């Protein structure tokens, strides 16, 4: 039983690390200028921008738009 739990745990670790394959640097812009920066992990640029918007909102940061690269 313990071996089964260890295998399930390791499978979960490897599966979760493969789901977000790239790290993106994302900037929130305010009045056309870069204002705040964060890093997010995502599979695409559009997913990174969506995650960054949520992350900035959760931190109480409000700007005009977010760009990731």
C-alpha positions as CSV (number, residue, x, y, z in Angstrom):
1,X,0.0,0.0,0.0
2,X,2.8,2.4,0.8
3,X,4.5,1.8,-2.5
4,X,1.3,2.7,-4.3
5,X,1.0,6.0,-2.4
6,X,4.6,6.8,-3.2
7,X,4.1,6.1,-6.9
8,X,0.9,8.2,-7.0
9,X,2.7,11.1,-5.2
10,X,5.6,11.0,-7.7
11,X,3.3,10.8,-10.7
12,X,1.4,13.9,-9.4
13,X,4.7,15.8,-9.0
14,X,5.8,15.0,-12.5
15,X,2.4,15.7,-14.0
16,X,2.0,19.1,-12.4
17,X,5.5,20.2,-13.4
18,X,4.9,19.3,-17.0
19,X,1.7,21.3,-17.3
20,X,3.3,24.7,-17.2
21,X,6.4,24.5,-19.4
22,X,7.6,28.1,-19.8
23,X,8.3,31.0,-17.5
24,X,7.1,34.4,-18.6
25,X,8.1,37.9,-17.4
26,X,4.9,40.0,-17.3
27,X,4.6,43.7,-17.0
28,X,1.5,45.7,-16.0
29,X,1.4,49.0,-17.9
30,X,-0.1,52.2,-16.5
31,X,-0.5,55.3,-18.6
32,X,1.5,53.6,-21.4
33,X,4.6,52.9,-19.3
34,X,5.7,49.7,-17.5
35,X,4.6,49.9,-13.9
36,X,4.9,46.5,-12.1
37,X,6.5,43.2,-13.1
38,X,5.9,39.6,-12.1
39,X,6.8,36.1,-13.3
40,X,4.3,33.4,-14.2
41,X,4.5,29.9,-15.6
42,X,2.2,29.0,-18.5
43,X,2.0,27.0,-21.8
44,X,1.4,30.1,-24.0
45,X,1.8,33.9,-24.0
46,X,-2.0,34.4,-23.9
47,X,-2.3,32.0,-20.9
48,X,0.6,33.9,-19.2
49,X,-1.1,37.2,-19.7
50,X,-4.3,35.8,-18.2
51,X,-2.5,34.4,-15.2
52,X,-0.6,37.7,-14.7
53,X,-3.9,39.8,-14.8
54,X,-5.3,37.5,-12.0
55,X,-2.0,37.7,-10.0
56,X,-1.8,41.5,-10.2
57,X,-5.5,41.8,-9.3
58,X,-5.0,39.5,-6.3
59,X,-2.1,41.8,-5.2
60,X,-4.4,44.8,-5.5
61,X,-2.6,46.3,-8.6
62,X,-4.7,47.9,-11.2
63,X,-3.3,49.1,-14.5
64,X,-4.3,49.5,-18.1
65,X,-3.0,46.2,-19.6
66,X,-0.5,43.4,-19.2
67,X,2.2,42.2,-21.7
68,X,4.3,39.1,-21.2
69,X,7.4,37.9,-22.9
